[in-house]
Amino acid sequence: MDEGRREEIADALLGAYASGKPVDPPTERHPGLTAPDAYEIQLIQVRRWTADGARVKGHKVGLTSVAMQRQLGVHQPVYGHLLDRMFWLEHEPVPMARFLQPRVEPEIAFVLRAPLRGPGVTVADAVAAVGCVLPALELVDSRIRDWKVGLADIVADNAASGGVVLGSAPAALSGTDLRLVGCNLFHNGTLAGTGAGGAVLGSPLNSLVWLANTVGAGGVDLLAGHVILPGSITASIPVSGGDTMTATFAGLGSVTARFSAGD
């Protein structure tokens, strides 16, 4: 795909942020859209955001669990960028006006204390680079109509990144078997999903290694201080204005997001 068509698709997705109206799937107009093209389209948007003053504060990995892959009909992970304006404080009302079709996913977030430079990153390298873990709620969103997405669509749309709420009690990685950390997700006080860290590529650490090696092959480092969301433990849950979502993680505590209907 030539650069002109990539710019055209990026313009359409950026226009959805501005108008609040989802667009048709890029693959409908461009059936030959590939994942490499889609990552270039994602980067076009990231470059425009950073040119306007935004800062990259981490990355997210998506579609790491069988539940999420089945939900969207894809069969491999994807990654996207997290910008500074995507982070919300716990219990601070999250304005629904910032989103088009939001859903919530519970995740175990990594905060890096050292950079990770792939390819060649091992689990041991990843463990050494992690400063702490935090309970997190990722606010996924789609600029594509009705979440009608395939792999290339979701990649082009910054891997459905929307926002993140981090818990306020950091925990050490040492002594914690992330594979066995259980999670209950509550929607307005009602249990909406359950899972364990092992749903994320066998362990969230495997997701971190996959990300470091995947972006590293393109010359991108994961930096100290960055937040990495490794993937959802449960299927995503749609939210509306006025909703409250809480995720509790065994041994790691809880995190709550409250959604306001106002601007």
N, C-alpha and C positions, 0 to 999 in steps of 0.2 A: 504494500500500500504506500502511495506517495505521501509526502509531507502535507500537501494541501488537503487531502482527505482526512488525515489525522487531525489537522487543525480544525476542520469542519466539525468532526465529532466532538472534539474538546470544547468548541464554541457552544454546541448544543447542550452539552452537560453543564457547562458553566451558566448557560442561560436558564437552566432549570433551577439552580440555586437562586438566581435573581428574581425569577418570576413566581417561584413556588409551585410550578406546574411540571409534573414529570413528562419526560419525552419518550418517544418510541425507542425500542431496543436498537442500538447501533447495528447489530447483526441483521436486522430486518432490511435496512437500507444498504448494508455492506456485508453480504453473505460470506465473503472471503476474509472477514476480519479475523486475524490470528491473535493468540495470546501475546506474542512479542509486539505486534502493532498496538495492542491494547495497553501494554505497559508503557509504551512511548506516549500514548494519549494521556495516560495517567500523569506522566512526568510533565507534559505540556501544562496541565492544570497546576501541578505543584510549583512549577517555575513562575507561573503568573501570580499565584498566591504569595510566594516569597518575594516577588518583585514589588508586591503591594504592602510588604511589611510583615507578613506572617512568618513564623519560624517553625521548622520541623522539630518536634519534640519526641519523636519515636515512630514506631511502626506497629501495625497490626497484622496478624496472620488470620485468615479466614478459611472456612470450609475444612477444618481439621478433624471434625468428628463425623462419624457415619450418619448421625442424626441430621447434621447440617447439610451434608452432601446429598442425602436423600431428599431433604426439604427443597433443595434448589436444583436437583438433577445434575450435579457435577461430581467429578471423581478425583479431584486433586486440590491441594491448598492453593491459596492466593495470598498476596500481601498488598498492603496499602500504607499510606503515610498518615501520621497523626500530627496535626498542627496545634500550636499553642491555644488557638481559639476554640478548640474542640474539648477542652478540659473544664469540667464543672465541679465545684465543691460539693461534698456530700451534704445532703439536706438542703442545699441551695436550690430554689425552684428552677427547673430547667424549662425554658420557654418553648412551647410546642411550635411557635411560629418559626423557629430555626430549622424545622424538619419538615419533610414531605410525607414520608411513610415509615415512621420510626418503629423499631423493634428493639428489644433489650435482650442481651446475652450475658450470663455470668462467666467471669474469667478470673484466672489467677495471674495477675500482672507482675512482670519482672521490672525492677529498676536496676539499671546497670551501674556498676561502680568503675568499670574499665571497658574500653572499647573491644568489640569483637570484629576481627577482620577475616573474612572468608575469601576464597574457599579453603577447605582443610580444617575448619573448626570442628572440634570433637565435643562430646558431652562434658569431658573434664574441663576443656577451655570455657565452655558456657557456665559451668558451676563456678569457676574462678572469677568470672566477670560479673556475676550477679551480686548486687549489694543487698537487696531484700526483695521480698514478695509482698504483694498487697491484694486483698480482695477487690474485685473491680466489676463494674457493670459497663459493658460496651453498649453504646447507643448506635446501632446500625441503622442505616437509612439508604434509600435508593432514589436516585434521580430518574429512574426508568419506570415507566408506567406499569403499575400493578405487580411490581417485582418480577416482571416477565424477563428473566435474565438467564443467559448461559454463561459459560466461563469467560469468554472474551468481553461480554457486556459488563459483568461485575468487576473485572480487572480495570477496564477503562473508566469505570465509575469509582475509582479509588478504593476498590474492594469493599464498597458499601460503607465506608467510614462515615460516621456522623458525629460521635462524641464519646466521652468516657467520664465516668465518675469513679474515683479511686477511694477506697477505704482509708481511714486515718490511723490505722495501727499496723505499722510495718512489722514483718516477721522475718527471722533469719531463714535462709534456705537450708542450712545445716540442720540435720535432725528431722527434716520434714520430707516424707515420701509423697511427692506431689501426685503420684499415680493413685494413691489411696485416699486423697483428700475428697471427702464427700461434700456435695453442695445441694441445698434446697433453695429453690427460687420461688418467691412469693409475689403474687400480683394482687394488690389491694388486700393483703392479709390471707389470701387463699393460695394454697400450694399449687404452683403452676408447672413445676418441673423439678426433676432430681437427676443427679449424675455424679460422676467422680472424675478426678483429673486424668485418669487413664483413658478417658474418651478422646483426649486431645493427642492424637498420633501415638498413643500408648503412654505418653507422659508429656506435659507442657514443655519440659526441657528438650525433647526431640523437636518440638515446633521451633524453639529458639535456635537450635542448631540448624534446622532447615532454612530458617530465615537468614541467618548470618551467612551461610554458604550460598544461598540463592542470590542475595543482593551483592555479596562479595564478589561473585563472578562478574558483576557489572562494575566493579570498582567502588562500591558503596560500603562504608563502615557503619556498624552500629556503635553509637557514641556513649561515653560515660554520661550518666544522668538521664539518658533516654528511657522512656517507658516502652515496654514491649508487651503487647497483648497477644498471647499465643493461640487463642481460639476458644470457642464456647464449649462449655461442659454440657449444656442442654440445647435443645432446639430454641430458636428465638421466639419471643412473645411480643405481639403487637401491643402498643400502648396508645392511650388517648390523653387529652388534657385532664388534669386532676388525678391521674393515676399515681400510685406509689409502688415501686418495685424494690424488693429487698432480697439479697442473696446472703445466705449464711454458709460459711465454709468451716468444716470441722478442723479445729486447731488454728484457724487463721482469722476468725471473727466474721464480721458482717459488713455489708455496705448497702446504703439505701439511696435511691434516686426518687425525687418527687417532681412531677411534671405539672407545670402551670399552663393554663389555656391562654394566658396573656402574652404580650410581647416582652 
